[in-house]
Amino acid sequence: MRLLRLGARRADTSGVGLVIVVVAGALVVGGLRHGSLTRLSALRLRWLWLVLVAVVAQAVGAVAGIEGVTLGYQAGMAVSGLAALVFCARNIAVPGLLLVGLGLAANAAVIGLNGAMPVSPAAAARAGADISAVSSGTDPRHVIADDRTTARLLGDVVPVPLPVRAEVDSAGDVLIAAGLALFVVSGMGNGPVGRRRQERPAGRGRREAAAEPPLPAPTAWTPFRQEPDFSGLETLLDR
């Protein structure tokens, strides 16, 4: 996401205001559902090292953008987006990561088509964000959206008038925030962890009991009706 408020210095810094607000709200919702951060941290994710690659590549690209090295910025963003997309594809069954992947793909597409992220001046005005650095061309990561912009709807066209840091975000940014919120709420689950742990042994016991063969049904007792056999005794007396 692109923070465009308070002049050129702030415009050179990537903002994550929308993600912070949405993820914080997701944590609150997860807590109200009696979810657990322990359960969230225990999720098994494949190729987690790609997240580190994406973060490092984006940081390098951001530094290159601040220094005015447009090619370095584009390369860093491309590597970061590719690593994040592969990570999401490997974990597509995890709730929320499909939305994150779609958002990353949308952002990568519009940046690749335009060389930078196009920003809507009208959306910036509605959000109260200062885009003077973008207008003057001193922000190599953004360009003003105009009639020549390709895939303009995928650019920064969503005004986000946050109280402290106004932002203009893209449709991809919104998808990323929504996916992370779904990931957090779903990963935290619902219900105390301890209660579920106590129920598991009982469940295993029921399965084991079901696997054992049933005991034969008890039969009704009947009195002894057979006459005693004294033939052996009589033979002994005759001798």
MIDREN-720208 format. One record per residue: residue number from 0; residue in three letters; x, y, z of N, C-alpha, C in turn. Coordinates in steps of 0.2 Angstrom, whole numbers, plus 5000, padded with zeros to 4 digits. Atoms other than C-alpha are relative to their C-alpha. Layout:
REM residues N
     i    aa   n_xx   n_yy   n_zz   ca_xx   ca_yy   ca_zz   c_xx   c_yy   c_zz
   NUM   ALA      X      Y      Z       X       Y       Z      X      Y      Z
...
//
This chain:
REM residues 239
     i    aa   n_xx   n_yy   n_zz   ca_xx   ca_yy   ca_zz   c_xx   c_yy   c_zz
     0   MET   5004   4994   5000    5000    5000    5000   5004   5006   5000
     1   ARG   4996   4994   5001    5005    5018    4997   4998   5005   5004
     2   LEU   5002   4995   4995    5005    5031    5010   5002   5006   4996
     3   LEU   4999   4994   5004    5003    5048    5001   4999   5006   5003
     4   ARG   5002   4994   4996    5000    5060    5015   5006   5003   5002
     5   LEU   4995   4996   4997    5011    5074    5022   5006   5000   4996
     6   GLY   4994   4998   5004    5022    5077    5007   5004   4995   4998
     7   ALA   4996   5005   5004    5036    5069    4998   5003   4995   5005
     8   ARG   4997   5004   4995    5044    5062    5014   4996   4994   5001
     9   ARG   5004   5005   4998    5029    5052    5019   4998   4996   4993
    10   ALA   5002   5003   5007    5025    5048    5000   5006   4994   4999
    11   ASP   4995   5005   5001    5042    5038    5000   5000   4994   5004
    12   THR   5000   5005   4995    5037    5027    5014   4993   4996   4998
    13   SER   5005   5004   5001    5026    5012    5011   4995   4999   5006
    14   GLY   5005   5000   4994    5010    5012    5022   4996   4994   5000
    15   VAL   5004   5006   4999    5001    4998    5029   4994   5001   5005
    16   GLY   5005   4998   4995    4987    5007    5038   4994   4996   4999
    17   LEU   5006   5004   5001    4973    4997    5030   5001   4993   5003
    18   VAL   4998   5006   4997    4981    4981    5034   5000   4999   5007
    19   ILE   5000   5000   4992    4984    4986    5052   4993   5000   5003
    20   VAL   5007   5000   4997    4966    4991    5055   4996   4994   4999
    21   VAL   5004   5006   5002    4959    4976    5046   5002   4994   5004
    22   VAL   4997   5006   4996    4970    4963    5055   4999   5001   5007
    23   ALA   5002   4998   4993    4967    4972    5072   4993   4998   5001
    24   GLY   5007   5002   4999    4949    4970    5069   4999   4993   5000
    25   ALA   5000   5007   5000    4951    4952    5064   5002   4997   5007
    26   LEU   4998   5002   4994    4960    4949    5080   4995   5000   5005
    27   VAL   5005   4999   4995    4946    4956    5090   4994   4995   4999
    28   VAL   5005   5004   5001    4933    4946    5081   5002   4993   5002
    29   GLY   4997   5007   4998    4944    4930    5083   4999   4999   5008
    30   GLY   5001   5000   4993    4944    4934    5102   4993   4999   5002
    31   LEU   5007   5000   4998    4926    4937    5103   4997   4993   4998
    32   ARG   5002   5007   5002    4924    4919    5095   5003   4995   5004
    33   HIS   4996   5005   4995    4935    4912    5109   5005   4997   4996
    34   GLY   4994   5003   5004    4949    4909    5096   5006   5001   5004
    35   SER   4993   5000   4996    4967    4907    5101   5005   5001   4995
    36   LEU   4994   4999   5004    4983    4914    5094   5005   4994   5000
    37   THR   4996   5006   5000    4991    4898    5099   4998   4995   4995
    38   ARG   5003   5004   5005    4980    4889    5087   5002   5003   4993
    39   LEU   4998   4997   5006    4984    4902    5074   5007   4999   4998
    40   SER   4993   5001   5001    5003    4900    5076   5002   4993   4999
    41   ALA   4999   5007   5001    5001    4881    5075   4998   4998   4993
    42   LEU   5002   5001   5007    4995    4882    5057   5006   4997   4996
    43   ARG   4994   5003   5004    5006    4871    5046   5000   5003   4993
    44   LEU   4999   4996   5006    5011    4882    5031   5006   4997   4996
    45   ARG   4995   5003   5004    5021    4875    5016   5005   5006   4998
    46   TRP   4995   4996   5003    5037    4884    5010   4999   5007   5003
    47   LEU   5001   4994   4996    5036    4897    5024   5006   5005   4998
    48   TRP   4994   4996   5001    5054    4903    5019   4998   5005   4994
    49   LEU   5001   4995   5006    5046    4912    5003   4997   5006   5003
    50   VAL   5002   4993   4997    5038    4925    5015   5006   5004   5002
    51   LEU   4994   4996   4998    5055    4930    5021   5003   5003   4993
    52   VAL   4997   4998   5007    5061    4931    5002   4996   5006   4998
    53   ALA   5004   4994   5003    5046    4942    4998   5001   5006   5004
    54   VAL   4999   4994   4996    5049    4954    5013   5007   5003   4998
    55   VAL   4993   4997   5002    5068    4956    5009   5000   5003   4993
    56   ALA   5000   4998   5006    5065    4958    4991   4996   5007   4999
    57   GLN   5004   4994   5000    5051    4971    4994   5004   5006   5004
    58   ALA   4996   4995   4997    5063    4980    5006   5005   5003   4996
    59   VAL   4994   4998   5004    5077    4981    4994   4997   5004   4994
    60   GLY   5003   4996   5005    5065    4987    4980   4997   5007   5003
    61   ALA   5002   4993   4997    5058    5001    4992   5006   5004   5001
    62   VAL   4994   4996   4999    5076    5007    4996   5002   5002   4993
    63   ALA   4998   4998   5007    5079    5007    4977   4996   5005   4997
    64   GLY   5005   4995   5002    5063    5017    4974   5002   5007   5003
    65   ILE   4998   4993   4997    5068    5030    4987   5006   5003   4997
    66   GLU   4994   4997   5003    5085    5032    4979   4999   5002   4993
    67   GLY   5001   4998   5007    5077    5034    4962   5002   4995   4995
    68   VAL   4998   5005   5005    5082    5018    4954   4994   4996   4998
    69   THR   5006   5003   5002    5067    5013    4945   5000   4993   4998
    70   LEU   4999   5007   5002    5073    4997    4938   5001   4996   5006
    71   GLY   4999   5004   4994    5079    4991    4955   4993   4999   5004
    72   TYR   5006   5000   4997    5062    4996    4962   4995   4994   4997
    73   GLN   5004   5005   5003    5053    4986    4949   5002   4993   5000
    74   ALA   4997   5007   5000    5064    4971    4950   4999   4997   5007
    75   GLY   5001   5002   4993    5062    4970    4969   4993   4999   5001
    76   MET   5007   5001   4999    5043    4972    4968   4998   4993   4996
    77   ALA   5001   5006   5004    5043    4958    4954   5002   4994   5004
    78   VAL   4998   5006   4996    5053    4946    4965   4996   4999   5006
    79   SER   5004   5000   4995    5043    4950    4980   4993   4997   4999
    80   GLY   5007   5003   5002    5026    4947    4971   5001   4993   4998
    81   LEU   5000   5007   5003    5032    4931    4963   5001   4995   5006
    82   ALA   4999   5004   4994    5038    4924    4980   4994   4999   5004
    83   ALA   5006   5001   4997    5022    4928    4988   4995   4996   4997
    84   LEU   5005   5004   5004    5011    4921    4974   5002   4993   5001
    85   VAL   4998   5007   4999    5021    4905    4975   4998   4997   5006
    86   PHE   5002   5002   4994    5018    4904    4993   4993   4999   5001
    87   CYS   5007   5001   5000    5000    4907    4992   4997   4994   4996
    88   ALA   5002   5006   5004    4998    4894    4978   5002   4994   5004
    89   ARG   4998   5006   4996    5007    4881    4989   4995   4999   5006
    90   ASN   5004   5001   4994    4995    4885    5003   4993   5002   4999
    91   ILE   5006   4997   5002    4979    4889    4993   4994   4997   5004
    92   ALA   5005   5003   4996    4969    4877    5004   4999   5004   5007
    93   VAL   5000   4996   4994    4972    4889    5019   4995   5006   4999
    94   PRO   5005   4994   5001    4957    4901    5021   5003   5007   5000
    95   GLY   4998   4994   5001    4961    4918    5015   5006   5001   4996
    96   LEU   4994   4999   5004    4977    4915    5006   4999   5000   4992
    97   LEU   5002   4999   5007    4968    4914    4989   4999   5007   4999
    98   LEU   5001   4993   5001    4962    4932    4991   5007   5004   5000
    99   VAL   4993   4997   5000    4980    4937    4996   5003   4999   4994
   100   GLY   4997   5001   5007    4986    4929    4980   4997   5004   4995
   101   LEU   5004   4996   5006    4973    4937    4969   5002   5008   5001
   102   GLY   4999   4993   4999    4977    4954    4977   5008   5002   4998
   103   LEU   4993   4999   5003    4996    4952    4974   5001   5000   4993
   104   ALA   5000   5000   5008    4993    4947    4956   4997   5006   4997
   105   ALA   5003   4994   5003    4982    4962    4953   5005   5006   5001
   106   ASN   4995   4994   4999    4995    4974    4960   5006   4999   4996
   107   ALA   4994   5002   5004    5009    4965    4951   4998   5002   4992
   108   ALA   5002   4999   5006    4999    4966    4935   5000   5008   4998
   109   VAL   5001   4993   5001    4995    4985    4936   5007   5004   5000
   110   ILE   4993   4997   4999    5013    4989    4941   5004   4999   4994
   111   GLY   4997   5002   5006    5020    4979    4927   4998   5003   4993
   112   LEU   5002   4997   5006    5009    4987    4914   5001   5007   4999
   113   ASN   4999   4992   5000    5012    5005    4919   5007   5002   5003
   114   GLY   4993   4998   4998    5030    5004    4926   5000   5002   5008
   115   ALA   5001   4998   4993    5023    5010    4943   4993   5000   5002
   116   MET   5007   5000   4998    5007    5011    4953   4996   5006   4998
   117   PRO   5003   4994   5002    4995    5023    4945   4995   5002   5006
   118   VAL   5004   4997   4994    4986    5035    4958   4995   5004   4997
   119   SER   5006   4995   5003    4969    5043    4955   5000   5006   5004
   120   PRO   5000   4994   4996    4970    5061    4960   4993   5001   5003
   121   ALA   5006   4999   4997    4951    5061    4963   4999   4996   5007
   122   ALA   5000   5004   4994    4953    5047    4976   5004   5003   5005
   123   ALA   4996   4997   4995    4967    5055    4984   4997   5006   5003
   124   ALA   5003   4994   4997    4957    5071    4986   4994   4998   5005
   125   ARG   5006   5003   4995    4942    5061    4994   5003   4998   5006
   126   ALA   4997   5003   4994    4954    5053    5006   5004   5005   5004
   127   GLY   4996   4995   4997    4963    5069    5010   5008   4999   5000
   128   ALA   4993   5002   5000    4980    5062    5005   5004   5005   4995
   129   ASP   4996   4995   5004    4994    5074    4998   5004   4996   4995
   130   ILE   4996   5004   5005    5001    5067    4982   5004   5005   4996
   131   SER   4995   4995   5003    5012    5082    4978   5006   4996   4997
   132   ALA   4994   5004   5002    5027    5070    4977   4999   4996   4994
   133   VAL   5002   5004   5006    5018    5059    4964   4999   5005   4994
   134   SER   5001   4996   5005    5013    5074    4954   5006   5003   4997
   135   SER   4994   4996   5002    5030    5082    4954   5005   4994   4997
   136   GLY   4996   5005   5003    5038    5065    4948   5006   4998   5005
   137   THR   4995   5002   4995    5049    5063    4964   4999   4993   5003
   138   ASP   5002   5006   4997    5040    5047    4969   5001   4995   4994
   139   PRO   4999   5005   5006    5047    5033    4957   4995   4994   5000
   140   ARG   5004   5006   4999    5035    5020    4964   4992   5002   4998
   141   HIS   5007   4998   5002    5019    5030    4958   5000   5004   4994
   142   VAL   5001   4995   5006    5012    5039    4943   4993   5002   5001
   143   ILE   5007   4997   5000    4997    5050    4941   4996   4996   4995
   144   ALA   5004   5003   5005    4983    5040    4933   4997   5005   4995
   145   ASP   5003   4995   5005    4977    5048    4917   4997   4995   4994
   146   ASP   5003   5004   5005    4969    5042    4900   5005   4995   4997
   147   ARG   4995   5005   5003    4985    5033    4895   5001   4994   5005
   148   THR   4998   5006   4995    4985    5022    4911   4996   4994   4997
   149   THR   5003   5006   5002    4982    5004    4907   4998   4996   5007
   150   ALA   5003   5003   4994    4971    4994    4919   4999   5005   5006
   151   ARG   5000   4995   4996    4967    5010    4928   4996   4998   5007
   152   LEU   5004   5002   4994    4954    5002    4940   5004   4995   5005
   153   LEU   4995   5004   4995    4968    4991    4947   5005   5004   5004
   154   GLY   4995   4995   4996    4978    5006    4953   4997   5002   5006
   155   ASP   5002   4997   4994    4976    5016    4968   4994   5005   4999
   156   VAL   5006   4997   5002    4958    5021    4966   4995   5000   5006
   157   VAL   5004   5001   4994    4951    5017    4984   5002   5005   5005
   158   PRO   4998   4995   4995    4951    5032    4996   4999   4996   5007
   159   VAL   5000   5003   4993    4955    5026    5014   5002   5006   5005
   160   PRO   4999   4994   4996    4953    5042    5025   5001   4998   5007
   161   LEU   4999   5002   4993    4961    5034    5041   5001   5007   5004
   162   PRO   5000   4994   4995    4961    5046    5056   5008   5003   5000
   163   VAL   4994   4998   4999    4980    5047    5057   5004   5000   4993
   164   ARG   4996   5000   5006    4987    5042    5040   4995   4998   4994
   165   ALA   5004   5001   5006    4976    5044    5025   5004   4997   4994
   166   GLU   4997   5004   5005    4979    5032    5011   4996   5000   4994
   167   VAL   5004   5001   5006    4974    5029    4993   5002   4993   4998
   168   ASP   4998   5007   5001    4974    5010    4990   4997   4997   4994
   169   SER   5002   5003   5006    4971    4998    4976   4995   4994   5001
   170   ALA   5004   5006   4999    4959    4984    4973   5004   4994   5003
   171   GLY   4996   5005   4997    4973    4972    4976   5001   5001   5007
   172   ASP   4999   4999   4993    4977    4980    4993   4994   4998   5004
   173   VAL   5006   5002   4996    4959    4978    4998   4999   4992   5000
   174   LEU   5001   5008   5000    4959    4959    4993   5005   4997   5005
   175   ILE   4995   5002   4995    4975    4957    5003   4998   5001   5007
   176   ALA   5002   4999   4994    4968    4965    5018   4994   4995   5002
   177   ALA   5006   5005   4999    4952    4954    5017   5003   4993   5001
   178   GLY   4997   5006   5000    4962    4939    5014   5004   4998   5007
   179   LEU   4997   5000   4994    4973    4942    5029   4995   5000   5006
   180   ALA   5005   5000   4995    4958    4945    5040   4997   4993   5000
   181   LEU   5003   5006   5000    4950    4929    5035   5005   4995   5002
   182   PHE   4995   5004   4997    4966    4920    5038   5001   5000   5007
   183   VAL   5000   4999   4992    4967    4927    5056   4994   4997   5003
   184   VAL   5006   5003   4997    4949    4923    5060   4999   4993   5000
   185   SER   5001   5007   5001    4949    4906    5053   5005   4996   5004
   186   GLY   4994   5003   4996    4966    4902    5060   4999   4999   5007
   187   MET   5001   5000   4993    4961    4907    5077   4995   4995   5003
   188   GLY   5005   5005   4998    4946    4895    5077   4995   5003   5005
   189   ASN   5004   4998   4995    4933    4896    5090   4999   4994   5005
   190   GLY   5001   5005   4994    4931    4888    5107   5007   5000   5003
   191   PRO   4994   5001   4997    4945    4886    5120   5004   4994   4998
   192   VAL   4996   5005   5002    4960    4876    5116   5000   4994   5005
   193   GLY   5000   5006   4995    4960    4866    5132   4994   4996   5000
   194   ARG   5006   5005   5000    4942    4860    5130   5000   4995   4994
   195   ARG   4999   5005   5006    4946    4853    5113   5005   4995   5002
   196   ARG   4995   5005   4998    4961    4844    5120   4997   4995   5005
   197   GLN   5003   5005   4995    4951    4836    5134   4995   4996   4996
   198   GLU   5005   5004   5004    4938    4830    5121   5003   4995   4996
   199   ARG   4996   5004   5005    4951    4822    5110   5001   4993   5003
   200   PRO   4999   5007   4998    4955    4807    5121   4993   4996   5001
   201   ALA   5007   5003   5000    4936    4804    5124   4998   4997   4993
   202   GLY   5002   5002   5007    4934    4803    5105   5004   4994   4998
   203   ARG   4996   5006   5002    4949    4791    5103   4997   4994   5003
   204   GLY   5003   5006   4997    4941    4780    5116   4994   4998   4997
   205   ARG   5006   5002   5003    4925    4780    5108   5001   4996   4993
   206   ARG   4998   5003   5006    4933    4775    5091   5003   4993   5002
   207   GLU   4997   5007   4998    4943    4761    5100   4995   4995   5002
   208   ALA   5005   5004   4998    4928    4755    5108   4995   4997   4995
   209   ALA   5004   5002   5006    4918    4755    5092   5004   4994   4996
   210   ALA   4996   5005   5004    4932    4744    5084   5000   4994   5003
   211   GLU   5000   5006   4997    4931    4731    5097   4994   4996   4999
   212   PRO   5006   5004   5001    4919    4716    5094   4995   5000   5005
   213   PRO   5005   5000   4994    4903    4717    5104   5000   4994   5004
   214   LEU   5001   5005   4996    4901    4706    5118   4994   4996   4999
   215   PRO   5006   5003   5001    4888    4692    5117   4995   5002   5005
   216   ALA   5006   4998   4996    4871    4696    5124   4999   4995   5005
   217   PRO   5001   5005   4995    4868    4688    5141   4994   4996   4999
   218   THR   5006   5004   5000    4856    4673    5141   4997   4999   5006
   219   ALA   5004   5001   4994    4842    4670    5153   5002   4994   5003
   220   TRP   4998   5006   4996    4846    4658    5167   4994   4995   5000
   221   THR   5005   5005   4999    4836    4642    5167   5002   4995   5005
   222   PRO   4998   5005   4995    4835    4629    5181   5002   4994   4997
   223   PHE   4998   5007   5002    4843    4612    5180   4995   4995   5000
   224   ARG   5006   5005   5001    4830    4600    5173   5002   4993   4999
   225   GLN   4998   5007   5002    4840    4585    5168   5001   4996   5006
   226   GLU   5000   5005   4995    4838    4570    5179   5008   4998   5001
   227   PRO   4993   5002   4999    4854    4565    5188   5001   4992   4998
   228   ASP   4999   5007   5003    4863    4549    5181   5004   4996   5006
   229   PHE   4997   5004   4995    4867    4536    5195   5002   4994   4998
   230   SER   4999   5007   5003    4871    4522    5183   5007   4998   5003
   231   GLY   4993   5001   4998    4890    4523    5188   5000   4997   5007
   232   LEU   5001   5002   4993    4885    4522    5207   4998   4993   5000
   233   GLU   5003   5006   5000    4874    4507    5204   5005   4994   4998
   234   THR   4995   5005   5002    4888    4497    5195   5005   4999   5005
   235   LEU   4995   5001   4995    4900    4500    5209   4997   4997   5006
   236   LEU   5003   5003   4995    4888    4494    5222   4999   4993   4999
   237   ASP   5001   5007   5002    4884    4478    5212   5007   4996   5001
   238   ARG   4993   5003   4999    4903    4474    5213   5001   4999   5007
//
